[in-house]
Amino acid sequence: MKHVEDKWKLLPEFLKIRGLVKQHIDSFNYFINQEAQEIVKANSEIRSNQDENFFLKFEKINIDMPSIEEDYVINKIMPHECRLRDLTYSAPITVDISYTRGRNIIKKNGIKIGQMPIMLGSSNCWLNNKSEKELAKIGECPYDPRGYFIIRGVEKVILIQEQMSKNRIIVELDDKQNFVALVNSSTHLVKSRAEVICKNEKFSMKQNIFTEEIPICIIFKAMGIESDQEIAQFIGTQPKFLEEMSLSLLESSKKDVLTQEQALNYIGARIKSKINRSGPNAIVKSKRDEAFDILKDVILPHIEVSNNSLLQKCRFIALMIRRIIEAKEDPSKIDDKDYYGNKRLELAGQLVSLLFEDTFKRFQSDIQKQVNKSLPNKKNREPFDASTCFNHDFISSALENAISTGNWSLKRFKMERAGVTQVLGRLSFICALGMMTRINSQFEKTRKVSGPRSLQPSQWGVLCPSDTPEGESCGLVKNLALTTHVTTDQPVKYLVDLCFNLGMEDANLLVGTELYDENTFLIFINGVPMGVHRNPQKFIRDFRFLRRKGKINEFVSIYFQQSKPGSKLQSTIQIACDGGRLVRPLIIVQNRIPLITQIDIDEVSMGIRTFNDCIREGKIEYIDVNEENNTLIALSEKDISLNTTHLEIDPLTILGCVAGLIPYPHHNQSPRNTYQCAMGKQAIGSIGYNQMNRVDTLLLLLVYNQKPMVKTKTIEMINYEKLPAGQNASVAIMSYSGYDIEDAIVLNKASVDRGFGRAIYIRRHESNMKRYADRSFDISSKPPAEIEGKSKEELPWNLQRFHNLDQDGMAKIGSKLTKGDIWLNKYSPVESDDRLLTNKPHSSVEYNPSPESYKGGAPSYVDRIQISSNPEKHFLVKMIARQTRRPELGDKFSSRHGQKGVVGIIVPQEDMPFSENGWCPDLIMNPHGFPSRMTVGKMIELMAGKAGVLEGEQKYGTAFAGDKVEDMGKLLVKHGYSYFGKDYLTSGITGEPLNCYVFCGPVYYQRLKHMVQDKMHARARGPMTSLTRQPTEGRSRGGGQRLGEMERDCLIGYGAASLLNERLMISSDVCDVNVCDKCGFFGYKNFCNFCKDKSNVYSVKMPYACKLLLQELTCMNIRPKIKLKDS
Amino acid sequence: MSNIFEESKTRAFIKNEGVDYNTTVTTQELPLEDFAENLQIDVISLNDEDITFDVKGIDPAFANALRRIFISEIPTMAIEKVNMWQNTSVIPDEVLAHRMGLVPIKVDPRLFEVKGKNEDHNENNCVQFNLHIKCTRKNTPEAQNRENDILPENDEALFNHASVYTSDMKWVPIGTQEEKFKNTPIRPVYEDILLSKMRPGQEIEMELMCEKGVGKTHAKWSPVSTAYYRLLPDIALKEEISGEEAQELKSKCPMNVFDIEDTGKLFVKNSRVCTTCRECIRDEKFVDKIKLAKVKNHFEFTVESVGMYKPEEIVTEGIKILKEKVKCWKNTMKGMEEDEE
C-alpha cells in the first residue's frame, strides 16, 4: 500500500475554509441571512382590538452593511474607526411593512427599525474579501481572528455556551432515586421542560405549568387516547411493559377519569393561574380549553401537531415511558449527562437571535400599545399612521446593552444569564485567539461534582485536553480543538422525505407493537421518532452514501444506536441535523485504503483544489460525536485494520490552538501543558499589525519579537510566526549564584542591555469635554505664559506641572510625563442658573480649572493624543502614554512548558560562564526545575533549537511528531557539539573549567505581563480611611501592609505583646479617649456628661475602631461599660 | 598511579561524566624572571575582526582577569545622549534611542576623556552626530501614486530613504575636532546597519552625543562581541588502534582530529581543533583507549572586536588596564603596610 505523506497539509487548507472562528461567523451569518427572516415571519402581524380592520404587517427584514448616521449623513463605518471613536459596529435593520391608515393599505419599504451589531468577518462585514492592502488601508490586521463585536469601542466576544441537547429524551435518576425521563423542548415560540417521572411504580408527568404531577394515563386520555388498551399498545405489549404500566392504568380509573373530557377537566383544575395574562378584553377560555391548549402548545412543543391531533405527542410520551422501563431493567440505559454527544454548543448567532426575537416582540408590543392608545382617538384630523410610532432606539440599545454587559435576560423564556460576553483579551495574539475558541459551561462553579469537570473520552478530537483554566472553573471552561466545527441548524423536511424514499415506514401508520418490534428499527430525526426500517445497515449505508455524494448536507449525522448484544432492547437509528453539534473532518477509509491520495494532497496544497472539493468527492467527511461511535478511526496509516472506517488527518488536531504552541507536548507531564495554556495568554508580544494605532486601555508589546526556533505545525497554521510573543534565549541549565532558587532565573546583563525582553507598555488616559444644558462647555486652554522656553527644573514649583503643555492645552507629543503633570489643561464652566434663563453671551462664562493630570507612578512619554467624538460624547480626548521597560529583578518569564520564574539576579556578562567557542548564556535556569515537573519537552526543545541554530533552520516540535531527539543529537555532533547537548563551560568568575558539562542551547522564552513595577509597594506613613482611621487598603490607594489574622496568631503565640500593640494600635488607629470610671461612658476631658462630674475621667488610648464600635453600640441602646484599672 | 597524579597537575581530563580539573595553587612566591621565562605568547591568527593567540604559562586567574577586562573595562565611545527633535517613524523614541546607542562608532577612544557628571559636552569628551532624514516619494509615476504607499512590494524603488542606515549619520565636529581627525574621520563602524524603516512623510531628526564609557556600565561600550579563551586540547592514544576500529574512530570525530597512517595505525593529526564534543569516548569501548585532556596553563584566547579597536589593540589595551590595576593594588598594599607600621 502506498503511503500518503504530509496528510497534515490538508489542515491549513481546512483552516482557510473553516478557520478557527468560523463557527462564530457561520452561526452569525445563519442568523443574519435566515433566522432573522424567520423570526419576522413568525411574528409578522400586529393587530389591534380597538379596530379589527387595523393591521401592521412586517413583510421582510433586511440587515444592511455597517453604517452610521451623523449630522443626517449616512456613512459606512469601518471596525477600526469604531474602536478609535468608541462607536458600535452596527448595521441598520430595515423592514418592508404594509399597514392600514384610515381605510387605505399602505406599503412602505426599507423602514429602519434599529441597528444590529455586526460580527467582524460575517457576511455583512466590510472586512470580507478584502486584500491585505485594503485591510491595511482601513487600519485592520490581516491576522486578526475576527468573530467578535465592537460595542461602544470595546471588542466583545460572545463565548460559546455549552448546554444539554434540546428535544432529546434524557433518562436520569433524580435526588430521590426515582427514574425520570426529561425533555427540554425548544422552538422559536416556546421553551419548556417536560418530565415523566416514575414514583412508587406509577408514571406521572411533571411540568412547571401544572400545580402537581399529573398521572400519565390522564395525560394520554386528555390527548385523546381514551382506552387503556390503546395506551398499553402505544407503550408496548410485552409483559414487562404491561406490568410496569398496570399501576398507572389503575390510577386513572381510581381517580374516575375515563374520558377525554374528564381528563381535560382534571388537568384544567391543576393549572397554575397566570396573573392577568391577556388584558381586559381577552376572551376568557374555559378550563377545559385551557388544558387542551397547554397540551397542544406547552407540553413537548417541538413535536408537530397536525389537525389538533396529539397522536405524535402520545407516541413521544410513550417512548419516554419505555425509556424509563428499559432503564429500570438495565441501569446502563441511564443517560450520561457528561457524554459530549448529549451536549450542544450555543454560539453567537443563536444567542443574538434569541435576543433579537425577544426585543423584536417587545418592540411590536410597544407599537401595539401605541396603536391601541391612538386608534380610538378620532379627534385627529389626520388618520393615524402606525409607521410613526417606530422607536429606532429600542432595538438598537437593547442589543447593544445585552452584548456590552453580557446579561441575557429574556423574560419570555425566563432566561437570566450573566457573563455571556467578555471583553476580547488583547494582551497577546494568542489571548485573543484563545478567547474565540473558548467554551463556557452553564454549570455552577460552586458545586463540588467532578463529572462535568473531568475529561470525557467523547471529547476526543473536538475539545482540547490541555487548555482549561486552573482553579474554580477548571474543566468547565474548555476550548475547541483545532479542526472542530460547530454546526448550524439544517432544515428537517427534506431529510424526512429522503428517509421515506430510502424505505422508511411512517410511524403514524403503525401502532406501538409494530414500532417496537424486535425486527424493526426506529428512525429518529433530531430525537423525534419518524418511522421504522427493517434493514438498518442498508438504510445507514445508503444514507451515508448520499451524504458523501453531496445529496445530503455534509454536517448531517446518522448513527446506529445499538443495544447491548443479547438484550432484547431495540436498536435505533438516529439522524441529527440540529445546530450546535461538534463535528470534525476525517479521511474516509474503504477496504483498508484511505481515499485521500498523495495526488489529492499535492493538488490541495498547491491550491488547485480546495478542502471542500475533497468533501464533495466523498474523500473526507465530517463526523459528529455521536456518529463517532459507529466508526473505527485509525491514528495513522499503519494502524489501519480490516474494520477501520476513517483515518485521522493528523493526531495534532486533538489539541487546540493555544496548546498547539507547545513544542513536544507529548513529552511533558500533562498539567505542565495546561499551565502553559494559561501562560501563553499572558505572554507579551505582538497583538496585530495595527497595534501601534490601537487605543486599548492597556497594551503590552515586546520590542524585539522572534519566531521560535522550534516551531510546530499549529504555529504555522495560526500565524503565530507573524505575531509572535517571545524570544529565543540562549539558556544554560545549571545552578548559579544561589539567586536562582525556587524557579528564579539569572539574566545576562549584556543581553538585557542589547534588548532582551524589552517591552513597551502603552496606557490610555481619557477625558471627556462635556457640554452642559446651559449651552456652556468645558474648554482646554493654553498653559500659563511663564512656562515658555523653560525646562521643568527651572520653573517654580507651582508651575512645574504645566511644563509639557502645548498651546492647545494638551501635552506635547513625545514629552515626558511624571506623576502630577497635567496632560489636559481643562476648564469647566461655573454652574449658574441664570445663564439658562437670561441668554447671556458665552464670553461672560466663568471657568474653574479641572485639569487632567498623569497619575501613574513611573514616568511615561506621550505617544499620541486623539480627539474624536461620537453620539454620546462629542469631544473625547484620549492620551496614549508609553513606557519602555527593560527586564528587571522580579519580572516574570516563562518557557513554553509551564516553567515560569522571576528574575532572581542580573549578572554582568563577564561573570557568566562561557563555552569553548565564546558562547555565553542569556539566561540561566536552575536544573531543579526538572525532576519533579518532568518537562522533558523543554529539554528536547533545547536540543532541537540548538541543532536548528547550527543548521540554520527552524526545527519542528509538533505534537505526536516533530524532529527526533536522536537526529538532533547527530546534528549536534556534526557541528562539533556533544551528542547529548551538554557542553564544556568555563566559569566566568574563577576562570577555571566547570567540573560538569552543562546542558545549553536556545529555548523560546516568553515575558509575562506581571512586572515588578506594577506591583511593588511599600509605605511608612500614608493615607487613612476616614471611617475607622486605619490605613487604606491596596497599592492604588497607597495602603499599608496588612498584619492579618494568621500573622497576629504567630505574634500571640510567641508572646510579643508590645509588638502586637504597636502594629495593631499605635501604628494604626490609636486614639485618645476620655473615659469616666464611674459610669463607664466616654466623657470629655475632665468632665463626664453622664455623671455631670469632673472627677473620675481618665484619658485612655484605644483603637479608633474600638471607640467607634462602642459608640455604635450605644446608638443601638446597648450600653458598653468600660471599667478602668491601674496597670 | 603517581604518574596520573603528576599529570593532573598540568592536565585537565575530559571524561564522559565531567571534567577532572584540580585547581593548582601556587604557594611559593614566583620570581618575575621565572614568570617571564615561562610566559610565551604566540599569535595564531589575526585579521581585521578577530585575533587568536596562545598564552602559555599563566594561571587561570590571570587569563580570566584579562578576558574580563576585554569585555567590560576597555573604554570606547558610544552614543549616550540623544536629542530627538523629530521622530514620526514607527519606532518609538526610546526604542530608537536604544538602537542608536548600540551602533559601534569608529573613533579612537583614547583621544577622549570620560565626561564628568556636571561637565558639558565639549570637544574632549564628546563626539556628535546628526541624523536628519525624511522619507519622500521618488519622482516616478509609480511612486507618486499614493495607492503604492501601503504595503509596497519594493519600497526602496519607490521612496527616498525608505530605510535609514547608519550611513545617514553625519559627524558634526566640535571645536578643533575637524582638524584633529582630518585623516581618520569619525564614522559608524558599519555603514549598513538598518536603524529604521520609513514611509513617505515620516521624518527623523536627532542629535546623537557619544560619550566615553566602559562595558560594565552598558554592553554598548564593550569593544568585543566576544572574548574568551579555552585550554589547549591534548589528545593522545593510550594504546595502538588500527584496522576497522581506527576507521570508526576517525570517522567519529566531526573535527577530524584523528587520521590513519599508511600502516593503518591511527594517530592524532591535529588536537587543537578538538571542540570537546566527547563523541570519540561516547562509545564505552574507546573510553580507555583515548586520553582526552587539556593543558591547564595553555590558554588559547580569541578576541572578536566589534570594530572600534583593532583586535590586537584590544589585547594591548587590556593588558595596559590590567597593569594599571595591579599598580593601583600595589599602592594600596603599600599604603596598608605603612599603616601597619
Interface residues (C-beta under 8 A of the other chain):
Chain A: E132 K133 A136 K137 M692 V703 K749 A750 S751 D753 R754 G755 R758 I760 G814 Y861 D863 R882 T884 P908 Q909 E910 F914 S915 E916 N917 G918 W919 C920 L972 V973 K974 H975 G976 Y977 S978 Y979 D983 Y984 T986 G988 I989 T990 G991 E992 P993 L994 N995 C996 Y997
Chain B: A12 I14 E17 G18 V19 D20 Y21 T23 P60 A61 A63 N64 A65 R67 R68 I71 S72 M84 N87 V90 P92 D93 E94 V95 H98 L102 I150 L151 G215 K216 H218 A219 K220 S222 T226 A227 Y228 Y229 R230 L231 P254 M255 T275 T276 C277 R278 E279 R282 K294 T302 E304
